[in-house]
Amino acid sequence: MTYAGHFCLGEHFKGTVIIYGIGDTFLRHFDMDRHFHCQTNMYYPFTNFGDWEMANFLLQLNLSMREMKKMLLSFWTAKELCKHIEDLPKGLCWKVHIVPTRHPTTNPVQLYWHDSLKCIEALFNHPFYAGKMDYSPFRVFTAAERVMRVYSEWMSSDGAWDLQTKVPVGSTLCGVILSSDKTNITNVCGGKVAHPLLISLANIRMNVRNKGSSHAFLLTALMPIAEFIYPIMRIHLVLEARLFHACLDFVLEPLKKAAQFGQMMADPLGNICFCFTPLLESIPCDPNDIEAYFDACAQFRLSGILRPFWRDWLLSDPHRFLTLECLHHWHHMSWDHNVKWCKCALGSEELDFHFSLLPPITGLRQFKSGITKLKQVGGCTQCDIQRYLVIVIAGTAHPDVVAAVHALTEFHYLAQAPAITEEGCEKIAAALAKFHHYKQAIIDGGLRRGDQSGSILEHWEIPKLELLQSVVPSISQVGSVLQWSADTTEHTHIEVIKDPASRMNNKDYSSQICRHLDRVEKCRMFDTTVCLHRTAEAGSSSSAVEHDRDQSDGEVDHVVDDVGEAEAAVLNDLWAPKQSPSDFFEITAKLLASTTLSSSPLRTFVRGSTAFHLNFHPTFCHLSVDAAAEKFAIPDLRSALGDYLALYNCLTRQSAQDILLPFEYLQIWYKVRIQQRVYHDRASTALVYTIHAQPPNGHWKYGRYDAAILQVDEGYDWPDSGLTGHAVVEVCLIMCPCPPKGINVPWANHFLVYVRRFDVVNVEPSTHLHVLKRAVRASGSYFGDVFPLDQISSFAHSTMISLILQSLYYYSLAGSSINGDSEQPKGNHKARLWCYQPPLQVPPPSYTVQQPPHTSLWISSRLL
């Protein structure tokens, strides 16, 4: 059995997930509403489906009450519409609790909260997550021999396996995920902040849970932000921390009881499972005086928390569940430290200059003005900077400094993989050890400096750096660290805090936010239920018609009413992303299955693990071979096409420059889009990358020609074989010959590319980047040939550099600058290739970092 389309699934934990009966499903909850007597009108309190659709549409818009009054349906005023919403079936109910405090505050401390156990039950029972959850621990291996483990989901970790042994036989683990961080409510409300507490279920697979559109993180509480009246300001932080843990202790009490005694919960199909929510161990504290206690804790760098909320949470340990997460501990750390080291090594102006001259890549950000003056740098921008950081300092900074930055970036790169093998863990540890080996060069160069004073620091007291040593041990305990990133929860703050606050009157934020979220949740549940009911009714009607038709024909056949696919389509339409990424593999399958082809050859097609897509209309529909050779500056285009045709007929000869071709005209495209499968999950698709082949023009003085990986030996597949059986090439022309009308020839309807080959010169020791040199013929001309387009395996990222390090120049592969207005350097300059394919780990596209493993060139289809 395979897992993630690539690895071998070894075994499941035996004796788990016993079904104890049939419970309530999502639809049964709807049918048990207090208005169940109105069964004749499923849309009550609305008149019909049209009224509900309009009401739902109005509520999703940021309209005022006066604007809503213009819509006269079954509700006449906006106030009446809100009253109808209040009559909808209830979901999770908001509650308010006055939190007592030992020290006085300026205002009463109010805690708005949901029942945390009800939140977990709602996630566990939601129909959208059917088939998207794991219910028992399992082990994954790279091969059937079960020699090397693979860690990905939480259920694949040793920690989940160990927890399952501590709960009764037949029970189900429901891992709880908590996320809490302060966020600004708005930018114009006098510095008002909110402190949301989000909760999610670790059983939901990471590729679903980490999508904001899945709504897998629920707001379970709005933590109070109190202003204490205490003469010593430094004690305020201790009091706030104690209040935070006291509120968590109160909100999470139902989960603690469920971890101790278990809880019967229904899954999306209504099957009742005996569930346990793993909790934490006790940490005893007994302070007498708050100030003396704070001073005593400060000696041991403790926060002074009296009663941490995990003290009586069973089956857990803080050193296991308090794991690192990518956004703050890696990407923010790289911006706060790695970038500053590079800035000190090169200087701000030089670093900005190097960034501004990097060739643009479609889909990745280009820093035309550099990076040192950026404001409000978010996680996405920090990821983009990490992709280029090593290449911009290579050859300029001290080699040991480059090696240190390279090692730390490689650590971040490898640790972000969605599935990590035991060998991958060893590589991660080796990358961290390499950084510690070379880090002294950063101190010796005076590159580590204080933020405020700017003075040189000669120590490595960086908490985030110290935490990196716990990454490898945590992988085996909790699975891939990528799934615990705060990207999703940070974005959820917009949905649950910022957007509701933007529609309010800047008063009583907590109560108004809760009221707004309650209405949104009711509408979302009602919309889901109505759509599912309509789908079920449509399926029942079609089945009845089919049954009557069979009976009239004298056939006795059992008609299976399977509306599962229709229900899944409805749920995906409501909960999945509204704009799904392009999937050329799926498009190709639909085109091949279609009885009528829109074009020949197909503009979207697949070969091996790579999908291709060309625009339906070419840039040039009818351009002669000689005109194309002149426009694209390819003097040997005609002879290269002749060689291609000769090889096609199994002949080996060198064509003349004026060879007579069986065609005279070409269709030409300026770009082709390619897509590959995700390395760790061959059933999923990666991001789309664009390969450009544009002739010289006003913006690109020497043209825009991207690099690619070309398959030259069919016995080797990309990316498993690496560069073996492949070559790095520059794509100069994308074309399709136009055969004479009425003639069917074997070479017609084939997309071709004219490419120029690069040879690998050496590998730079400090960066492991491959230095490439243009291949030339004996005559001194560039080594160019024509190949089928589908032999391209991947996009390759490279940049042209001058080997004179005293005056470093960056050029595109054609020798031009970014703006196309610089003079082309003389001589055969070399290219540094920095796009790689690691043989084991490839991070997901939103977190990839351009960094190779130690062994060989790594060229990735998802490109960092």
N, C-alpha and C positions, 0 to 999 in steps of 0.2 A: 504494500500500500504506500502511496506517495503522499507527501505533505507539502503544501504550497507549490505543487507542481514540480518539485525539484528534489526534495529530501525524502528519506524513507521513514515512515511512521513506525516506531518500534512497538510500543505497548501503551495501553490505558491502565489506569489504576483499577484493580479488580474490587468489586464489592461497593460500588458507588452508584448514586442516582437510582434509588428504588422509588417507583411511583406508588404513592399511597392512595390514589383515587383520582377523581376528576373534580377540579375546582372551577372557579369562575374565570372566564376569558375576558378579554377587553370588551367584547360585544355584550356579554352577559351583565357586566357592570352597568352598561348603558341601559339595558332592559330593566334593571332593578331600580331605576331612578324613581323619585317621588312622583313624577308625572307619567308613570308607566301606564296609567289608565287611558292616556291619550294615544292608544296604539293605532287608532285610525289615521292619525296624522303624525308620521314619523318626525316631521320637522318642527313640531311644537316647541316653543311658543310662536314660531313663524308659520305663515299660512301655507307656503309651499316651498319647493326647492329653489325657485327663482328668488323669492324673498330672502332666503338664507344666504344664497350666493351674493346678493347685493349687500346684505348686512355684513357678511364676512369681508367683502371687498372694502367697504367703507371703514371698517374697524382697522384694516391694515394700512390705511392712508392716514397721513397726519393732517386730518381735517378738523376744523373748529366745529363747535356745536351748531353754529348758525349755518355753516355750509352743509352739514348733514340734514338739516331741516328741509332742504330743497328736494330731497328724495322722498316721495310720498308713496309708500308701499303699505304693508301690514302694520308698519309703525309710522306714526305721523310726525314725531319729533325725535331729536337726538336723545332726549332724556328717556323717551319710551323705548328707544333702541337699547340703551344701556340697561333698562329694566328687563327687557327680553333676555339680554345676555346673563343677567343675574339668575334668571329662571332656567338656564341651561343646566344639564346634569353636572354635578360637582365632581371635581377631581381631588387633588391634594388641598387641604384647607390650611390657610394661614392662621397662626395663633400669635398672641403677644404675651410676654411674661416680664414682670417687673423684677429685675435682678437686684437682690439686696447687696449692699457693699458696706464694709466696716469703716471705710473712710468716706467723708462727705464728697458729693459731686455737685456741680452747678445745676444739673437737671436730673430728674429720675432716669435711671438706666432701663431702657426698654429693649427687649429682645424679640424680634419678629422671627418666627421659626416654623418649619414644617416638621412633622414626625419623620425622623430620619429612616426609620424602618419602613414606613409607608413609601418613601422615595425609592428605596431599594426594591420593594415589592412592585412598584409601578414600572421600574426598569426591567425587572425580571419577567414581568407579565406582558410587556408591550409587544404587540404583534410584529412591529417592524424589525425587532431583533430576533425573530424566529429564524433559525439557521445561521445566525451570526454570533452565537454564544457557545462557549465551551463549558461543559457541566462536570467534567472529571479531569484530574491531572493526567498528563500523558508525557511520553518521552519520544523525542525525535532524534534520528541518527542520519548521518550522511550516506550510509549504505546499509544494505540488509545485514551485513556482518555485525552491526551494532558496536562499532569500535569508537566512533567519535560522535559525541552529543552535539545537538544544535539547540540553542536557546532562543526563543522568539516570544510567544505569548506568555502571560503569567502562568497559565496552566501547564506550560512545558518546563517550568523551572523546578529545581530541587526543593525550593521553599514550599510551593504548593503541594508537591508530593509528600513532604514531611508533615504538613498541616493535615492532610487527609488521613494520615495514620493516627492523629490525635482526636478525631471526631468519631462518633458511632458509625458502625458499618451501615451502608446504604444511604448515608446523608450526603448533602451537596454543599460544597464550599461556595460562598458568595463573597468574593473579595470586595472590600470597600475602598474606594479612592476618595480622598478628601483634598480639596484645594482651597486655599484662602490667601487673599492678598488685597491690600487696600487699593482703591482706584478712585480717581477724581470723578465726581459726578458730572460736572460740566466745567467749562473754562471761564464762565461768567457768573459764578454764584458765590464769590467770596471764599474760595478755597475749600468748599464743602467736599468731603470724601465719604465713601462708603466702604464697608468691609464685608463683602459677600463670602459666604461659605458654600462651596459647590461640592456636590457628591455624585459619584458615578459607580458603576459596577465593573469590576476587573474581569468578569467573565465575558463581557462584550469584546470581540476581537479588535485589536488595535486599529486596523484599517477602517473600521466603522466608528469606533469610539472617538478617534482623533479628528473626525470630520465635524465641523461646527454645525452643518446642516442636519446631522443625525440627532442633535439635541440629547446627547448621552450624558451631559452634565446638567444636573438639576440644582437650582438654587434652594438650598435647604434652610438657610438662615441668613439674616442680616445682622452681623455682629455689631453690638453697640460701640460707639466711639465716645467715651465719657471724658469729661474734663474734671479731674480731681482737684479738690481744694487741699493742698498740702504745701507747707512752706519750703520744702527741699525739692527742687525741680528734678533732680536725678532720680528721686524715688517715684516720680510719676510713671516712668517706663516700667518699673517693677509692678506698680499697681495696675497699669494697663495690661501687662502680660498676665497677671493673675486673673483679672477680669475676663480676659480672652479664654483662658483655660477653664474658668468656672462656667462660662457660657457653653463652651464645647462639651464640658462634662454633663451639662443639663440636656443639650440637644441630642447628644449621642447615647444617652442612657438606654433608649430602646434597642440600639444595636448591641450594646454590652449584654443586655439580657438575652438577646437572640444568640449571641456567641456562647453564652453559658448554658442555656437550656434548649436552644434550637427554635426554629420557627417554620411552620408549614406555609409554603408559598407556592403559587401556581405559576408555571412557566407560560410562554406565549400560546401553547396549545391547550392549556388548562390542566396539565398534569401536575398533581400536587407532589412537591418534593420537601423533604425534611432538610432545612437549610441552616447553616451556621455561618456567621459573619466573623472572621478571625480578628481578634483584638490584641491588646498589648499587656505587658507585664507591669507589676507594681514597682514604683520608685518611692521609697519612704522619705518624708521630710518632716521636721518638727521645729520650726523657728519660733522664737519667743518675741523678739523685738524686730520690727521690720528694718530699721536702719542698721542695727548690728548684724542682722541676718544678711542684708545686702552686702555689707562690707566683708563678711566671712565668705560669701559666695564669690565675690569679685576676685579673691585670692586664687580661686580655682577656675576662674572664667565661666562661672555659672550665671544663669539669668535671674535666679532668685525666685523661681516659681515654687509656690507652696504645694499645690496639689495638681500636678500635670494630668491632663485629661486621660492619658493612657494608663494610669496607675493600676486600674482594675479592669483593663481591657485584655481578655484572655487570648492565648494562642498567638501572641505577637511580641515583637521586640523592636524598640526604636532604631537600632542599628540596621535592621532589615528593611523596615518600611519607609524610613526617612532616606530615600535614595536621591542621587543627583538627578538633575533634569537638564536637558540640552540647552534650553533658551538662556537661563541665567548662568549656569555653571560653565558653559562652554562658549556660546556665542558672545555673551556679554563679557566674559573673561577675555576672549580674544580681542575684543574692541578696547577694553580697559588696559590691557597689558601688551599683547603681541603687537598691536598697531603702534602703540607708543614707543616700543623698542625700535621698530622699523623707522619711525619718525625721527628718533634721536640718531639712528645710524646713518640715514640718508639726508636728513634735513626735510623740513616740511615742503619746501618748494620743489626739491628734487623728487620726493615721493609723489607729490601731486602730478608732477610732469610725467613720471613713469605711468601712473594710472591713466592720465588723460590720453596717452598715445597707444594704449592697448587696443587691438582690433576689436570692433564691435561684434557681438554674437547675438543673433536673434533669439530673444527669450531671456537673455541675461542683461543685467543693468550695466550701462557704460558710465564711467565717472569722468566726464569730459572736463570737469573743473577740479578733479582730485577729490580727496576724502578728508583732508585735515580741517576743512571749514564746514563740514556737515553739521547740521543741528537736528536734534531729536532723532537720533539714529535708532531705528527699531531693529528687531531681530532679523527681518528679511534682508535689510541692507547690510547688517553685520555678516550674514551668510554670504552675500555677494562679495563682500570685501575679502572674506577668508578664501574664496575661490582664486583670487588673484595675488594674494599677499606674497607667496613664495616666489612667483615668477618675477615680480617687480623688484625684489631685492636681490635676486640671484645675479652674481657677477659684480655687484656694487658693494654690498655689505661684506663684513669679514666672513670667510667660509664657515667658521665655527658658529657665528651668530645665525647664519642662514640655516645651518644644520639644526640648531636648537629650535628655531621657528618652524622648520620643516617637520621635526619630530613631534612637536606639540600639535601642529595642525594635522599630522597623520594620526595622532592619537584621537583627536576629535572626529576625524573622518571615519576611522575604523569602528569606533565605539557607537556610531550612529546607525549601524546596520540593523535592519529589522529582524534579521536572523543571524546569530553569531555562533560559530562552532567553537569547540575547545581550542583548536588551533588558532582561531581568530582571537580568542582571549590571550593566548601567548603572544601574538603579534601586538595586541594593544599594550600589554605589559612591557614588551620590548621597546615600543615607541616611547613610552614614558621613561624607561630607563635611559634611552638615548638622549632624551631632553636633559635629564639630570647630568649626563656625562658632558654635554656641551654648554650647559647653562652658565658656567663660570665666565665664558667669553662675553656674556651680556654684562656681567658685573665689571669685568676688566675694561670693557669699552665705555663704562659710565652711562649705559643706556637705560638703566633702571633708576628712575627719579621720582620724587614726590609730586603729587598732583598740585598742591598749593605752592610749596616753596621752590620746587624745581631742583632741589638739592639731590646729589647722587646718593642712592641707597645701596648699601653693601650687604643686604640680607634678602632672604626669600620668605619672609613672613606674609604669605598670601594665602588666606584661608581657602579660596577656591582651588588653588594649586595643591594644597595639602589634601583636599577631598578627592582628588583624582586617583589617589591610591586605592580608594574603595570601589572604583568602577568595576574592575574585574571580579572581585568577590561578589558584588551585588548582582552581576549578570546571571550567575548560577542560582541565585536565591529568588530573584523576581523577574527573570527573563530580560529581554531587550530593554535597554535603558531608554530607547527612543520613545516607547509608548507612554512614558511618564513625563514627557515634555509639557511645559506650561503654555505652549502656543495656543492650544485649543481653549484652555480656561481663560487666558488673557483675552481672547476674542469673544468668549462668552460674556465677559463683562459688558461688552457693547450691547448685547441683546437683553441682558437682565438688569442692567443698571443705567447705562448712558442713554439708550434710546427711550426708556420710560421716563427718565428724569427730564429729557428735552421737551416733553409734552405737559409739564407740570408748572405750578405757579410758585416754585421756589420755597414752598413751605411744607413741613412734615414729609420730608422725602421718603422716609422708610414706609410709612403707612400708604402713601400714594403709589410707591413702587409696587408694594405687595398687592394693592387693589388692581393695578394695571396688569400685573403678571397673572393674577387670578382670572381676569377676563380673557387674557390671551390664551391661557391654558384651557379654559372652558371652550373657547372657539376652536382651538386646535383639536381637542378631543372630539367635539361635536362634528367637526368637518370630517375627521377620520372615520368616525362611526357611521355617518350618513353615507359616505362613499363606499364603505365596506358593505352596508346594507343594500345599497343600490346594485352593487356588483353581485351580491348573493342572489337578489331577486332576479337580475338579468340572467344569471346562470341557471336558476331554477326554471325560468320561463323557456329558455332555449332547450333545456333538457326535456321539459314536458312536450314541447313541439316535436322534438326528435323522437320521443317515445311514441307519440300518436302516429307519426309517419311510419315508424317501423311496424306498429300494430296493423295499420291499414294495408301494408304490403304483405301481411301474413308472416312476418318474421318475429320470432321471440328472441329478444336480445336484451341483455342487461345494460342499461345506459348508465354510465358512470358520470356523475356530476362532479367534475373536478374543477373547482374554481380557484384552486390554490395559486395558479399562475396569474389569474386575473387579480386576485387580492394582492399578490406581491407587486404587480404593476401599479395598483392603486397606492399602496404604501410607499413605493419608490417615488411615485409622482408627488406625494405629499411631503415626504421626509428626506428623500435623497436630494443632492444638489440640483438646482434648477438648470444649471449649465454644466453638463458633464463634459470631461475632457475628450478630445478627439480620440477615437479608437479606429485606426486604419485597418486593423485585423478584422474587426467586426464589419466594417464597411465592405472590405473585400469579400468576406463570406456572403454578405447579402447580394453583392453584385454577381458573384458566381452562381448563386442560387436563383437569381432572377432569370426569367425566360426571355426577356428582351434586354439586350445590352445597350447601354446608352452610347458607348463609343468603343472603337476597336483601334488600337489596343486599349485596355482598361487604364484609366488614369490613376487608379488606386489598385495596387497589387502587392503580393507578399512573396518573398523568397527566403526560405530558411527562417531565421529569427528576426528578420527585418522587414518592415512594411514601408512602402513608398507611396507618395501622393504627388501628382503633378496637377497644375491647373488645367481645367477642361480646355481652355483656349490658350494655345502657346503664345509666347511673346511675338514670335515671327512665324507666320503660317506658311510662307513660301519664300525662303531665302536661298539663293544659289550657294553652292559649296565654296566657290571662289570669293563671293561677297562675305560669307561667314568667316572665311580664313582671314580676310583683310580686316573685318570689323573686330574680331577677337584676337588679332595679332598671332595667328597660328599658321605660319607659312607651310608647314608640312601636313596640313589637315587632309588634303586630297590623297597624299601617299599613305597617311595613316589609315584612312578609310579603305584604301585598296588593300593594305596589309590585313585589315580586319576581315574583309571579304575573302581573301585568300586563305586565311587561317580557318574561316568558316567552312571552306571546301576542302579542308585537310591538306592544303598546300603550304609550303614554306618558301616564300620569296619576298624580296624587298621591292616594293612598288616605286615607280618613278614619280617625280613631282607632277608630271602632266598625264598621269594615268587616266584612261577613260573609264569612268564609273558607270554602272548600269542605272544610275539615277543622277539627277542634276540639282535637285532642290532638297532643302531640309526644313523640318519644323524645329524651332529652337525655343527653349525655356530658359529663363534667367535663374530659376531656383527649383529645388525639389525638397520636399519635406519627408523626413524619415522618422520611423518610430520602432522601438524594440520592446521586447518583453522585459519585465523586471527580473533582475538577476536571481533574487531569492524566491520569486513567485512567478513562475513561467505562465501562469494563468492571468496575470495582471499586465497591463501595458504601462510603459514608462512615458516620460514627457516627449513631446515632438520637437525635433531640431531641424533647422533649415540650412541647406547647403546652397550657397550662392555661387553663380558663375556669370558675372556681369562684365561686359567689355568696358574699356575706358570711356568715361564720360566727364561731364563737368564737375561732378562731385568726387568721382573716383578716377584720378588722373591716370592710374595704371591698371584700372579695373579692380573688381572685387572677386577674388577666387578663394574659396574656402578649402580647407584640407579635409581628407576623409581616409578611412581605412578600406582598402580594396582587397577582396579575396582573390588570390592568384593560384590557390591549390584547393580543389574541392574536397580534399581529404581532411581539411581542418575547418572547424566551425568557430565563428565568433559568438560570444567572447570566451568560450571555454579554452580555446587553444592559444589565447593571447595573440601576439604578432606572428606566431609561426604560421606559415602559409598565407600571410597577408603582407601588404605593403602600404606605406604612407604615401599618399598622392595628393596632388593639387588638382581640383576639378576646374577645368577651363571652359568646357562647353557641354551643354545638355541638349541632345538632339534626337530626332527620329527621321530617317530617310523617307522621302516621298517617292514611292514607286510609280512608274508609268501607269496610266489608267487602264484597267482591264487586264493587268498582268499580275498574277499571283506568284510571288517569289519567296523563298524561305527567309530572306533577310529583311523583308518588309515587316512593318508593325512591331519593331523592336526599338526600345529606347536605348540610346547609346550615350556614352560620355567620353570626351577627350580629356585625358589626365596626364600630368607630368609627375614623374616619380621622384621621391626623396630617398636618399641613402642615410643610414644611421652611422654617424661618425664616432660618437662615444657617449658615455653616460656621465653627467656631472656628479662628482662624489657627494657634494653637500646637499643636493636637491634630488638626486636620482632622476633628473629630467634628461631626456634624450636629445642630443644635439644632432640635427639633421642637415644634410647638404643636398643640393639639387643634383640629381644624376644627369650626366652629360654624355653625349656620344663622342666618338673619336674626332668628329668634325668640330666639336665644341658647342653644338646646339643642344638644347634641352632634350631630355629623353622623354618623349611623349608618345602615347599610344591610345587607341580606341578600344573600349571595353563595353560590354553590356552594362546598363545602369544598375541592374539588380545584383551585380557583383560587389557593389559598395555595401560594406557591412556596418559602418558606423561613422558618425561625425568625429573629426579630430580637431582639437584645439591647439593652435600653435601661433607663434609670433616670431617675426623676423628681427634679428638683432645683429649689430656689428660686433665683431670679436675684439675691437679696440675698446678695452674697458675704461680707458681714461675719458672717452667721449661716447657714451652708450647711446645707440640709436635704436628706435623701435619702428619696424615697418610691417606692413601686411605681407602676405606671402608673395604678392606681386612686386613688392618693393616700395609701395606707396605708404604715405602716412595716413592717419585716420581721415583727415580732411581732403586727401588727394592732391595737395598743393605743394608738397615738398619734392625736392629733386631726388631721383632714384640713385642710390649709391652704386658705385662701380664695383665690379668684381662679383664673385660668386659667394654672397653672404649666406650665413647659415641660419637655420631656424631652430628655435628651442620649442620642443613639443611638450605641453603640460597637461594634456587630457589623457586619462589613463583608465585602464580596466583592471582593478585588483582581482586576482584569481579567486579570492574567497568572499570578501565583503564588498558590497556596493551599497552605500546609503541611499535612502529615498531621495527623489529629486529636490524637495524643498529644503534638505539639510546636507546635500553633498558638499564636500570640501575637496578642492583640487590637491590631492596629495597621493603620491604613488607608494606602493610597498617597496621593500628594499630590493626585490629581485629583478624586476624588469619593467619595461614600459607598461603603463596602465592607461588604456584609452577606453573611455566609458561611453556607451550609447546615450546615457542620461546626462552626460557631461556636467562636470562640476560647474 
